C-alpha cells in the first residue's frame, strides 16, 4: 500500500509538472511569434501592404503572454523575469512601434522604423530567452521529482523485502530445519 501510494503520488507530481511544462512550451512559441510577427509587419509596411490584422494579432498575443488567454491556451505566467521583459516589450510595442507604423513620412520614417524594429527584436529575444529559462527550470523540477520518486520506491521495496524475509522466509527456513530434524 505504501509503495502504491508513493508511486501514485510521484506519478501525479510528474504529470502535473509535465502539464505545466507544456504550457511553458506554448509561452516560448508565442514569444517567438511576437518577435517574428513584428518583422513581418515591418516588411509588409515597407511594401505598403495592410498590417492592421497582424497588429491586432500581436496585441492579442502580447496581452495573452502577460495575463493568460484561454483561446490561445496561455497560462498567466508567474515568472517575474519573464513578466518584466514582457512588460518592456508591450510598452515598446505601444509607444514606439505602433506610432512609427502610423506615421508615414517617407524615407526618414522608414529608417526610424527599421531602427525601432531592431530594438524591438532585441527585446523580444530577451523575452524568448526568459521563457526558455523558466522552461528549463520546469524540466529540472521534473527530473528532481522523478529521482525522488524512484528513491522512495526503492526504499519501500527494500523495506518490503526485509519484512518478507523476516516474517515469511525466516519462519519457512526454521520449519525446513525442523522438518530435517524430524526426518
Secondary structure as a PSIPRED ss2 file (coil, helix, strand):
# PSIPRED VFORMAT (PSIPRED V4.0)

   1 X C   1.000  0.000  0.000
   2 X H   0.000  1.000  0.000
   3 X H   0.000  1.000  0.000
   4 X H   0.000  1.000  0.000
   5 X H   0.000  1.000  0.000
   6 X H   0.000  1.000  0.000
   7 X H   0.000  1.000  0.000
   8 X H   0.000  1.000  0.000
   9 X H   0.000  1.000  0.000
  10 X H   0.000  1.000  0.000
  11 X H   0.000  1.000  0.000
  12 X H   0.000  1.000  0.000
  13 X H   0.000  1.000  0.000
  14 X H   0.000  1.000  0.000
  15 X H   0.000  1.000  0.000
  16 X H   0.000  1.000  0.000
  17 X H   0.000  1.000  0.000
  18 X H   0.000  1.000  0.000
  19 X H   0.000  1.000  0.000
  20 X H   0.000  1.000  0.000
  21 X H   0.000  1.000  0.000
  22 X H   0.000  1.000  0.000
  23 X H   0.000  1.000  0.000
  24 X H   0.000  1.000  0.000
  25 X H   0.000  1.000  0.000
  26 X H   0.000  1.000  0.000
  27 X H   0.000  1.000  0.000
  28 X H   0.000  1.000  0.000
  29 X H   0.000  1.000  0.000
  30 X H   0.000  1.000  0.000
  31 X H   0.000  1.000  0.000
  32 X H   0.000  1.000  0.000
  33 X H   0.000  1.000  0.000
  34 X H   0.000  1.000  0.000
  35 X H   0.000  1.000  0.000
  36 X H   0.000  1.000  0.000
  37 X H   0.000  1.000  0.000
  38 X H   0.000  1.000  0.000
  39 X H   0.000  1.000  0.000
  40 X H   0.000  1.000  0.000
  41 X H   0.000  1.000  0.000
  42 X H   0.000  1.000  0.000
  43 X H   0.000  1.000  0.000
  44 X H   0.000  1.000  0.000
  45 X H   0.000  1.000  0.000
  46 X H   0.000  1.000  0.000
  47 X C   1.000  0.000  0.000
  48 X C   1.000  0.000  0.000
  49 X C   1.000  0.000  0.000
  50 X C   1.000  0.000  0.000
  51 X C   1.000  0.000  0.000
  52 X H   0.000  1.000  0.000
  53 X H   0.000  1.000  0.000
  54 X H   0.000  1.000  0.000
  55 X H   0.000  1.000  0.000
  56 X H   0.000  1.000  0.000
  57 X H   0.000  1.000  0.000
  58 X H   0.000  1.000  0.000
  59 X H   0.000  1.000  0.000
  60 X H   0.000  1.000  0.000
  61 X H   0.000  1.000  0.000
  62 X H   0.000  1.000  0.000
  63 X H   0.000  1.000  0.000
  64 X H   0.000  1.000  0.000
  65 X H   0.000  1.000  0.000
  66 X H   0.000  1.000  0.000
  67 X H   0.000  1.000  0.000
  68 X C   1.000  0.000  0.000
  69 X E   0.000  0.000  1.000
  70 X C   1.000  0.000  0.000
  71 X C   1.000  0.000  0.000
  72 X C   1.000  0.000  0.000
  73 X C   1.000  0.000  0.000
  74 X E   0.000  0.000  1.000
  75 X C   1.000  0.000  0.000
  76 X C   1.000  0.000  0.000
  77 X C   1.000  0.000  0.000
  78 X C   1.000  0.000  0.000
  79 X C   1.000  0.000  0.000
  80 X H   0.000  1.000  0.000
  81 X H   0.000  1.000  0.000
  82 X H   0.000  1.000  0.000
  83 X H   0.000  1.000  0.000
  84 X H   0.000  1.000  0.000
  85 X H   0.000  1.000  0.000
  86 X H   0.000  1.000  0.000
  87 X H   0.000  1.000  0.000
  88 X H   0.000  1.000  0.000
  89 X H   0.000  1.000  0.000
  90 X H   0.000  1.000  0.000
  91 X H   0.000  1.000  0.000
  92 X H   0.000  1.000  0.000
  93 X H   0.000  1.000  0.000
  94 X H   0.000  1.000  0.000
  95 X H   0.000  1.000  0.000
  96 X H   0.000  1.000  0.000
  97 X H   0.000  1.000  0.000
  98 X H   0.000  1.000  0.000
  99 X H   0.000  1.000  0.000
 100 X H   0.000  1.000  0.000
 101 X H   0.000  1.000  0.000
 102 X H   0.000  1.000  0.000
 103 X C   1.000  0.000  0.000
 104 X C   1.000  0.000  0.000
 105 X C   1.000  0.000  0.000
 106 X C   1.000  0.000  0.000
 107 X H   0.000  1.000  0.000
 108 X H   0.000  1.000  0.000
 109 X H   0.000  1.000  0.000
 110 X H   0.000  1.000  0.000
 111 X H   0.000  1.000  0.000
 112 X H   0.000  1.000  0.000
 113 X H   0.000  1.000  0.000
 114 X H   0.000  1.000  0.000
 115 X H   0.000  1.000  0.000
 116 X H   0.000  1.000  0.000
 117 X H   0.000  1.000  0.000
 118 X H   0.000  1.000  0.000
 119 X H   0.000  1.000  0.000
 120 X H   0.000  1.000  0.000
 121 X H   0.000  1.000  0.000
 122 X H   0.000  1.000  0.000
 123 X H   0.000  1.000  0.000
 124 X H   0.000  1.000  0.000
 125 X H   0.000  1.000  0.000
 126 X H   0.000  1.000  0.000
 127 X H   0.000  1.000  0.000
 128 X H   0.000  1.000  0.000
 129 X H   0.000  1.000  0.000
 130 X H   0.000  1.000  0.000
 131 X H   0.000  1.000  0.000
 132 X H   0.000  1.000  0.000
 133 X H   0.000  1.000  0.000
 134 X H   0.000  1.000  0.000
 135 X H   0.000  1.000  0.000
 136 X H   0.000  1.000  0.000
 137 X H   0.000  1.000  0.000
 138 X H   0.000  1.000  0.000
 139 X H   0.000  1.000  0.000
 140 X H   0.000  1.000  0.000
 141 X H   0.000  1.000  0.000
 142 X H   0.000  1.000  0.000
 143 X H   0.000  1.000  0.000
 144 X H   0.000  1.000  0.000
 145 X H   0.000  1.000  0.000
 146 X H   0.000  1.000  0.000
 147 X H   0.000  1.000  0.000
 148 X H   0.000  1.000  0.000
 149 X H   0.000  1.000  0.000
 150 X H   0.000  1.000  0.000
 151 X H   0.000  1.000  0.000
 152 X H   0.000  1.000  0.000
 153 X H   0.000  1.000  0.000
 154 X H   0.000  1.000  0.000
 155 X H   0.000  1.000  0.000
 156 X H   0.000  1.000  0.000
 157 X H   0.000  1.000  0.000
 158 X H   0.000  1.000  0.000
 159 X H   0.000  1.000  0.000
 160 X H   0.000  1.000  0.000
 161 X H   0.000  1.000  0.000
 162 X H   0.000  1.000  0.000
 163 X H   0.000  1.000  0.000
 164 X H   0.000  1.000  0.000
 165 X H   0.000  1.000  0.000
 166 X H   0.000  1.000  0.000
 167 X H   0.000  1.000  0.000
 168 X H   0.000  1.000  0.000
 169 X H   0.000  1.000  0.000
 170 X H   0.000  1.000  0.000
 171 X H   0.000  1.000  0.000
 172 X H   0.000  1.000  0.000
 173 X H   0.000  1.000  0.000
 174 X H   0.000  1.000  0.000
 175 X H   0.000  1.000  0.000
 176 X H   0.000  1.000  0.000
 177 X H   0.000  1.000  0.000
 178 X H   0.000  1.000  0.000
 179 X H   0.000  1.000  0.000
 180 X H   0.000  1.000  0.000
 181 X H   0.000  1.000  0.000
 182 X H   0.000  1.000  0.000
 183 X C   1.000  0.000  0.000
